[in-house]
């Protein structure tokens, strides 16, 4: 008895679900903890950042070192026990896949830039670009204060709307004033399966059905 004869129809559908699951196609969380984490007690400016096949870079290549890679252990700054990225006034950020794959941002942790602006809510606007060139927007309001190292709750998790499904880039900024500067960490993204992979999975399931008949 071959595999297709032993498997029931529900199990075949479960197989297809598994073949198209995000665990195979690459759900990732960008933590900004490596491979080049900042040294303890530092906040270096960086031209770009790469992790999990994603590129983080400013809009304008003529403005290098416009991102801050924060060690997360400095007084008067947010802390969650790990490294994170920051955008200050005039900074901007574009997130894209290194192989130009479409992706879906699921959630992100945001905090204010520092204790200096802890009393002012920060409105963080993200713009996603769909493959057809259409933009989608989400505005997250960061109201949590800053307790610094040893504290808790500096970062708040926000969920992206479903409209961001299958975008090709994600942008934030430019930051127009110091009070709207912010910190970001733990960006969860889901790689969109390429059509060829989906066709392969569907073909495998079709072949199993054919063998059962």
C-alpha positions in Angstrom: 0.0 0.0 0.0 1.6 3.3 -1.1 1.5 6.7 0.8 -1.6 8.0 -1.1 -3.6 4.9 -0.3 -2.8 5.1 3.4 -3.7 8.8 3.7 -7.3 10.0 4.2 -8.5 13.1 2.5 -8.3 15.3 5.6 -4.7 14.2 6.0 -4.0 15.2 2.5 -5.4 18.6 3.1 -3.3 18.8 6.3 -0.2 18.0 4.2 -1.0 20.9 1.8 -1.4 23.2 4.8 2.0 22.1 6.1 3.6 22.6 2.7 2.4 26.1 2.5 2.9 27.0 6.2 5.0 30.0 7.3 7.4 27.6 9.1 8.6 26.5 5.7 8.4 29.8 3.9 10.1 31.9 6.5 8.3 33.6 9.3 11.1 35.5 11.1 11.6 37.9 13.9 14.3 40.6 13.5 15.7 41.2 16.9 18.6 43.6 16.1 20.8 41.5 18.4 23.3 40.5 15.7 25.4 39.6 14.0 27.0 42.9 14.8 25.4 43.9 18.1 26.6 47.2 19.6 29.0 47.1 22.5 27.5 47.5 26.0 26.9 51.1 26.9 27.0 52.4 23.3 24.6 53.9 20.7 26.6 53.8 17.4 25.3 55.4 14.2 25.1 52.9 11.3 24.6 53.3 7.6 22.5 50.1 7.3 21.6 46.9 9.1 21.0 43.4 7.8 19.4 40.5 9.6 17.4 37.4 8.5 17.7 38.4 4.8 16.2 41.8 5.4 17.9 45.2 4.8 17.3 48.2 7.0 18.5 51.4 5.4 17.6 55.2 5.2 15.6 56.6 2.3 18.5 58.8 1.1 21.9 57.2 0.5 23.5 60.7 0.7 22.8 60.7 4.5 24.9 57.9 6.0 24.9 56.8 9.6 21.3 57.9 10.0 20.2 54.9 12.1 21.2 54.2 15.8 21.9 50.7 16.9 21.3 50.9 20.6 22.8 48.5 23.1 19.7 48.9 25.3 21.6 49.5 28.6 22.0 53.3 28.7 20.3 55.5 31.3 17.4 57.6 30.1 16.8 55.3 27.1 14.3 52.5 26.7 15.4 49.0 27.7 14.1 45.5 27.1 17.3 43.7 27.9 18.4 43.5 24.3 19.7 45.7 21.4 17.3 47.7 19.2 17.2 50.3 16.5 16.3 54.0 16.8 15.2 56.8 14.5 15.8 60.4 15.5 15.0 63.7 13.9 15.7 63.7 10.1 16.1 59.9 10.1 14.2 57.6 7.8 14.0 53.9 7.3 13.2 51.5 4.4 12.9 47.8 5.1 13.2 45.4 2.2 14.1 41.7 1.5 17.6 41.2 0.1 16.2 39.0 -2.7 13.3 41.4 -3.4 10.8 38.9 -2.0 7.3 40.1 -1.0 6.6 39.9 2.7 4.0 40.6 5.3 4.9 42.5 8.5 3.0 41.0 11.4 4.0 42.9 14.5 6.6 45.3 15.9 7.7 46.5 19.4 7.9 50.3 19.6 9.1 52.7 22.4 9.9 56.3 22.7 13.3 57.6 21.8 14.4 58.6 25.3 13.2 59.9 28.7 13.5 63.4 27.4 10.4 63.0 25.3 8.7 60.4 27.6 5.8 62.8 28.4 4.9 63.2 24.7 3.0 60.5 22.8 4.9 59.5 19.6 2.9 58.8 16.5 4.9 56.4 14.3 3.7 56.1 10.7 4.6 53.1 8.6 4.0 53.0 4.9 3.9 49.7 3.0 4.4 49.5 -0.8 2.4 46.9 -2.6 3.7 45.2 -5.8 1.4 47.3 -7.9 2.9 50.5 -6.4 -0.1 51.3 -4.1 0.8 52.5 -0.6 -0.9 51.3 2.6 -0.5 53.2 5.9 -0.6 52.4 9.6 -0.1 54.9 12.5 0.9 53.5 15.9 0.7 55.8 18.9 3.4 55.1 21.5 2.3 56.4 24.9 4.3 54.2 27.3 6.9 56.1 29.3 10.6 55.3 29.6 12.0 53.6 32.7 15.5 52.7 31.4 17.7 49.7 32.3 16.2 47.5 35.0 12.7 48.7 34.3 9.9 47.0 32.4 7.3 47.8 29.9 9.2 50.4 27.9 8.2 48.7 24.6 4.7 48.1 23.3 3.8 45.5 20.7 1.7 46.7 17.8 0.0 44.6 15.1 0.1 45.6 11.4 -3.3 45.7 9.6 -4.1 42.9 7.1 -3.7 45.5 4.3 0.1 45.2 4.7 0.0 41.6 3.4 2.4 41.0 0.5 4.2 44.3 0.4 7.6 44.8 -1.2 8.9 47.5 1.1 8.1 49.0 4.5 9.0 52.6 5.3 9.1 54.8 8.4 9.9 58.5 8.6 11.4 60.9 7.8 11.2 62.0 11.4 10.2 65.7 11.4 10.7 66.6 15.0 12.6 65.2 18.0 9.3 64.5 19.8 8.4 61.9 17.2 11.6 60.0 17.3 11.2 56.4 18.3 12.8 53.0 19.0 11.9 49.7 17.4 12.6 46.0 18.1 11.4 42.5 17.5 9.9 43.1 14.0 8.0 39.9 13.0 7.7 39.3 9.3 6.3 36.6 7.1 7.9 35.8 3.7 5.3 35.4 0.9 5.6 32.1 -0.9 6.7 32.3 -4.5 4.1 31.0 -7.0 6.5 28.3 -8.2 6.7 26.8 -4.7 2.9 26.9 -4.3 2.4 25.2 -7.7 4.9 22.5 -6.6 3.0 21.9 -3.4 -0.3 21.9 -5.2 1.1 19.5 -7.8 2.3 17.1 -5.1 -1.2 17.0 -3.6 -2.8 16.5 -7.1 -0.4 13.6 -7.7 -1.5 12.0 -4.4 -5.1 12.4 -5.3 -4.5 10.8 -8.7 -2.8 7.8 -7.2 -5.7 7.2 -4.8 -8.1 6.9 -7.7 
